[in-house]
């Protein structure tokens, strides 16, 4: 069955070649590639145009379009019902598309497929960031897994029924579409071999901004209230109580504090040991030291971002995505 591969870009001149080369190297080539450019001011579009002779590529120009609007525009322009979605800054395994669309080709009742994604780190900090924030394949429950739009496929008809990507959201937009697709069609089929590699944020500041925006997106969309509440309770209730008990009652309470900290970082450290590979001994020590900083820094960024999103939601009254179409014009 013919398939259209879509992505959005904005000022991706440094990374776009890796994506385009990996698309050109697919063992199952896409029948159509549509890239929506959101108004790049660097050489992104010039580089894309170099691939017009190598790929069935169309570049559509939508200056100022957010990622949701860009994806929706690309999908609307697609000729085919099977849609594969990836993202800028990604490098695809050569068998990515074949694995991703196989469940849709083989099962007419399937409507959406979750691929997978892995960290592609270059530095000790990036190795630690991947270990601290990203699940490994062994941790995934295929029944409950919700994919990133770095690696997902669905039928255009299913996307339309779900209302498309929510144009009012700038972050977490792919999760909203995931929830809508799952509500309409049940769990995603899972394609564990459809792997997209992406480089994590390269600095702690960039990571903190990313997690602030993620949490703000949760607040805007009304997502994960209990998860965020538990985080506030842990830092602003449990931590002061245990610290106060250690200071005023008995130092033995410090054991409870240490145990809680160990639980928080145990899984990231297990991942780190499996992932640090060719890092030098110094790089391994640096990565190990970064893990708790990343965990705490990410939590703080989320605790700042979530109320900002809730405040935005109170002011703007966005659509009730749980009860109807996300966008209303897919």
N, C-alpha and C positions, 0 to 999 in steps of 0.2 A: 504494500500500500504506500502511496506517495506521502512524504512527510515534509513539513515546513519547520525549519529551525529558526527561532527568533532570539534576539538579544537587544539590549539597549546599551548605549555608550555615551559618555561625556568626558572629553579630554582624557582619553585612554591611549595617547600616543606611545607611552612607554611600555604598555602591556598588550596592546591589541594584536600585535603580530603573533604572539604565542597562542592566543585564542584562534586566530584565523588559520594558522598553520595546523593546529590540531583538528580544526574542522576539515581542512583539505585532506588530512591523513586518515579520515574515518574509513573503516572497512566497509561500512554501509553508508555511502554518501547521502547527504540530504538532497531531496529533489528541489528544494527552494531554501534560500537563506535570506532572511529579512533582518536587517540591522536598523534600529531606530536611533538616530543621533539627536541628542537633546540640545544641540547648539554648541558643539565643540569649537574652541578657539585655538586649538593646537593643530597638529598634523594628523589627527585621528581619521578624518574623512579621506585625506589624501592617501593614507595607508590602506584604508578599506578599498579605495578605487583600484589599487594595484591587484586586488583579488577578483575583479570583475571577469577576467578571462579564465580564471581557475575554478570559480565556483558559480553556481546559479544564484548570484547575489543581487539583491536590491537594497540600496541604502535610502531610507526615507528620512526626511528632515523635519524635526518638530522642535524648533528652538523654545527653550523654557519648559519643555514637558518634563514632569517628574517621572520617576521610574515606572509607576503604575500606568500613567498615561502613555508612556512610550511603549510599554509591553502591549497594552490594549490596542494601540494604533498598529503595531506590527502584526498582531494576530488578526485584526480586522482585514488587513491587506493580504493575508495568507490565502493561497489558492486551495490548500488542502485541508482536510479535516483533522489529520494527525498533526499535533503541534508539539515540538520539543523546545524547551526553554533552557537557556543557560545565561551566563552573565559575563560582563567584562571582568578582566583580571583573572580569568580562569584558563586552565589548560586541560583539555579533555583527553581521556584515554582513547586509544584508537578504536576500541570496540564500544565506546560509550553509546553512540546512537543506536547501534544494532541491539545492544542489551536493553536500552531504554524503551524502544518502541515494540520490541518483540511481544510483550504481554498484550498490547493493543492489537497487533496484527494477528495474533494467535487466538484471541478470545473476543468475539464481537460484543460480549457483555461488559468487558472491561472499559472503563472510562478515564482512568487516571493512573499514572505509574510514578512511583517515587524512586529516583536514582539516589546516589550517595555522593558525598564530597569528602575530601581529605585535605589536611593542611599541607602546604608545600613550602616549608620554612627555609630561610637562608641564614639565619643568625641564631645564637643561643636564646635570645629573648623570644624570637618567633617560635622556636621549638617549645619553649615553656608556655607560650600563649596558646599554641595548639593543644598541648597536653592539659592545660588548665580549663579550657573552654569548649573543646569539641569532643563529642562522643566517638568512640571507635566502633567499627562494624560489629564487633562481638557484643556490644552493649545494646544494639538496636532490637527492639521488638517490632517486627514488620507490621503487626496488626495496628499498633498505635502510632507508628512513626509518621511524622508530617515533614515533607521534603522542603528543602530550600529551593528557590527558583534558580539556583545554580545548576540544578539537575532534576528536571521534572518533565513529564509529558502528559498530555491529555487530549481528548477529542475537542475540536473547536465547538462542537455542539454542547459539550459539557461545560466548557468555559462560558458560553453564552447563557446557559441555564443558571449558572452560578452568579451571573452578573459581572463577570470579569474581575480584574484587579481593582481594588477600591481607589478611585482617583483622589479621594480626600486624605489618604494616608501616605506619608513619605517614608515610613519604616514599618516593618511587620506586615506589609501589604501582602506578601506571599502567604503568610499564615492565615490571613482572613480568607483568601481564596481556597487554601487547603481545607479549612473548616467547612466552607460552603460545599466544596466538592465531596468531602467525606459525608456531610449530612445528606446530600442528594444521592450519592452512589455507593456509600459504604467505604471500607478501608481501601487505601491505595494498594495496587499491586506493587510489589517491591522488587527492584532490579539491583541487587548489591554490586554487580559488576559494572554498572553504569556510573563510573567514578569521574568526578570533576575535581581537579587539583586547584587550589587557590592559595595565594600567599597571604598569611595573616597580616594585620597591621604591623608596621615596622617600628613604631615607637610606643611607649606607654601612654603618652598624651593622645595619640591617634586612637589607641584602644579604648581609653577612658571616654573619649568623645563618642565613639561607636556605641558603647554600652549605655551611655546617657541617651543617645537617640533611640536605641532599641527599647529602653524602658519608657521613654516618652511616647513611643509608638504604642506600647502596651496600654499606657494610660489613655491615649486618644481613642483606642479601640475598645477599651473596657475589658482588657485581657488580664488573666492571671492575678486577680486581686488577692486571693489567698496566699499565693506564692510570694508576692511582694509584702503582704502583711507579716508573714513569718519572718522575712528578712528584717523588717523594722523591729519586731519583737525580740529577735535574737540579739541585735546590736544595742537596742535602747532599753530593753527590759532584762533579758537573761544575762547579758554580759555585765552590766552594772551590778546586778544582784549577786552574781558569783564573785565578782571582784571585791564587792563590799563584804561579803561573807568571809573571804580570805583575809581581808585586812582587819575585820572586827571580831571574827569568831575564831577561825582556825586556818592556818596556812594550808591545811589539807584540802580546802576548797579549790586551791590552785590545781589540784589533780583533775578536778572536774573541768576546769577551764582548759587544761592541757589536752584532756581527752576529747573535748569538743573541737579544739583546733586540729587535732590529729585526724578526726573523722572528716573534717572539711577538706583536708589536703591529701588524704590517703589515696583516693582514686586518681587525682592528677599526678601524683608521684608514681603510681603504678604505670600510667600511660607514659610518663616521661622516660622511665627506665626502658620501656619498649621502643621509644621513638628517638632517643638522643643519638643513636647511631654513630656517626663518624665525628661527633664533636670532640674536641680536645678535652683532656681532664679539666682544664680551666673553664672551658665552655660548659661542661657538665655541671660544675659547681655553680657557675653563673646562672644556668637554667634552673637549678634546684633552688637557688635563692630567690629567683623571680617568681616562682609558683605562688607562695603565700602573698606576695605583694600584689600579684595579678588578681588573686581571688578577693582580697580585701578591697583593692582599688576598683574592681568591677562592681562589687556590691555597693560601694559608696556612690559610684556613678549612677547605678540603677536607682538608688534611693533619692538622688537628686532629680533624675529624669522622670520618674513615675509621677510624682505630684504635678510636675509641669505639664505632663500629658493629660492628667485628670482635669487640671484647670482649663486647658484648651478645650477639652470635651464639654465642660460646663458652659463655656462661652459660645461654642459653635454648634452644638447639638447635631452631631453627624448622623448619617442614616443608621437605622437599626439593622446591621448586617446579619444578625441572627434570625431576623424574621422575614427577610426578603432579599431582593437583589442588592448586591454590594454597591454597584454604580448606577444601575438602572438603564444603561444604554450600551451594554456589551454587544 
